[in-house]
Structure formats: structure tokens, C-alpha cells
Amino acid sequence: MKIELPIDSKLNTRQFLFGVATASFQIEGGADSRLPCIWDTFCATPGKIRDGSDGLVACDHLRLWREDVQLIKSLGVDAYRLSISWPRVMRKDGSLNPEGVAFYIQLLDELKANQIKAFVTLYHWDLPQHLEDNGGWLNRETAYLFADYADKISRAFGDRVYSYATLNEPFCSSYLGYEAGIHAPGLRSKAGGRQSAHHLLLAHGLALRVLQQNSPHTMNGLVLNFTPCYAQSDDPADVAAAQLADDYFNQWYIKPVMDGCYPDSFALLADSDKPTIHAGDFDIISTPMDFMGVNFYTRTVYQACAENGFAPVDMVDVPKTDIGWEIYPQAFTDLLVSLHQLYTLPPLYITENGAAMDDKLLQGQVQDGDRVSYYQQHLVALDSAIRQGVKVDGYFAWSLMDNFEWAEGYLKRFGIVYVDYQSQQRLIKQSGLAYRDLINRRT
């Protein structure tokens, strides 16, 4: 099975960058050589992780990183997106941990030696637990501590990095972690969700300015996730509900960065739920970026709801991934075109796109044709957006390998490489081979 694009597709050229992506807590393991983080605490809390697992070992990447770099190279990709574990490289006193820094420097050097561009994300959700004990992202001081971490680690890495992203998906950190309570640290408060979101965006702006000073030759930006919101019907109430949901879940994170303000629906929040905003915050948050990362997986359909203004509709008889997300590639095109119309965007990279599927290892192979089809459909949808004028310079498959999938534990597999968690053996799936062949066919 192949991933095939139109012959004249912009993705078929060597100028378009293809990569794979991972995150530190999901693959590294080696928990005994770093500080505890909020996900360690969350995993140790009964009932929070579906299979009761944790990230103490994960894919043992801390030990197997050399083999993993060769695995990445074998796929023919141009770039590897990884995240830095804040609790691995920083001590409680705010100084760098030399052993943790050395691990990443070796990894970055090996990537460079193999002509693989390093796209480094500074924060992919693993906040040091001692900072959470002091309020975490509800504490404004955490934003300044993040900027200090960005300062120290970017100086240590020197010229080894091709691109820095400050944060990955602040929506997930704030809404899922502090408002809905389904991700670490597991708090439930609308006010907490909105305040943590503001502090995360402030942290982004502060760190971005540091990166621009310390690392002016890298592409420095932010990674946001988007779940496009569709109305269940043409009824004006449903249309308004979808717009309100889009403001709350999507525009809330991009509009401050692009336009220096929250959406108009900010006024609908109760005063007790509105975040504390200091003078000058939006000037920091809207510091111009070199690029923006877009993560896309699915869409959500909404109907009007008297209580909250909007309510999601469970779509039945539609194709879904193993995690229950609707497969609707048109939303990918719609999203990118709408962002292009709403904002004056920097160059975009698709920093995550992929699917959890019910993979089976049979006779030494994983024939994941459903995932190949997902990539096929979404790369065609991406090509359609580019043809409509959206500037996208690269695409990262999520993920390189099966890993710890947050609240789902090890029950869901997103990788284009299969991982046997008992033996830690890696096996490239059919989707990985198809992705490799697509990349190698570029002219």
C-alpha cells in the first residue's frame, strides 16, 4: 500500500520538509535520573491512567537513543521533532543538570551528524512537580521560570538546533490539565483553565524573546493544536454554538499570539473566571514568530446548549480512529484555509498529524492499512490547502513510535514504528514504510 500524491503536488519537492515527532515523557523513561514531574504524580494517582501504567520506562529512549536515531535515518526524513524534559535538564535550585544536558547534546550532535534537522520543543507538558507544588501554571512566576529555563538550555545547546518551539499545545496543558482535569495535574476549574492558559501564553512570549536573543539563526515559534468546530445543522443557534466553541478551544490560543487580544467571547466569561492580565502582557505574548506549528487530528460537531452555550455531538456511523476520533480530512483543509484568511500568519509547519489504530503484530509485520489511508487522505487535504494559498513548509508524522499515550497509557498506538514494550524492540509498520517511500520519491 502506498501514499500517493498528485504529481504536481507541492509536497513532492525536496523543498518541502518531512519529519517524525515524539515527546520526552512519552518515550524517554529514565525517571530515576531526573526530577519528578506532574505526570509522574498523575500516573501514581489511582484511576487517572486507563491501564494503570506510567512513564518510568516508556520506550527506554534514554538508553536506546543511538539506535533510535538510526531508525529515524532509515525512514529518510529531513527532520526530527523532539521535546526537552524540563525536569531532566534543570535542578530545583534553577541551575542546569549537567548529566541531563549532556544527554540532549549527544542526541543533537548525532542528529546533526546524520543530516537530520532538530526541531526542539521546550515544553511538552512535563512540568517539574516542585513547580506545581508552588502553583504550577496558576502561578505567574512559572512563566518567568520557564523563560529562565529557555535561556539556560538554549545557551547550552549552541548551534545544534534547527528550530525551537516554546510550548506544545497550551490548550492541552491548560484546559485538559487545569479545567477539565483529565490530564496532569488533574485540576478542575474554569477560572484555573483560563488563568493557566494566560500564564502559558505569557511564558511563550517571554521565552520567545530569549530565544531570539540567544539563538537568532534558528526558527523560533509556538505549536498550537486545533480541533475545528462544525455546527450540527444550519440552525442559527447551532452555528452560534460552533463559533463559541471555536473561540473557546481554538481562537483563545492563537488570537492573543497573532492579534494581541482574546476573542470577543472573553466578555461572556463570569468575572470570577476571567484571568488576571497585567499591563504589557499582550505585547509580550504577540512577539512576532518565525513559524507556527499546527497540530491536527480531528474535528468536533456542536449543537446549541442552554447551560454552556455549546455541546459536542457524538457522531455515529462515521469512520473513527481507535481512540474514537472522527476521520474527517476536509476539516484539515478547512482549518488551514480559515487560519490563512483570519490571520497574517508566519510560515506554518504541520508539527503533528496521525492516527491511533488497533495495530496487530502478525508474523513479524504490522499491516496498518487504515493508518496508511489516514496519512494519504490528510496529505492530500494538506496539498489542497497549499493550492489555496496557505504557506506550509513541512509536515511531521505523529508519532515516530508507539509510546505512553498520556491518560490512555499504553492502550493506544500512534506510531509508524511498532514498539514491543516488554523487549523494547522496534519494528517499522506498513505506514512507516509507505511514509519512507513517499519521502524517497520526491524530485
Order of alpha helices (4+ residues) and beta strands (2+ residues): beta-alpha-alpha-alpha-beta-alpha-alpha-beta-alpha-alpha-beta-alpha-beta-beta-alpha-alpha-alpha-beta-beta-beta-alpha-beta-alpha-beta-beta-beta-alpha
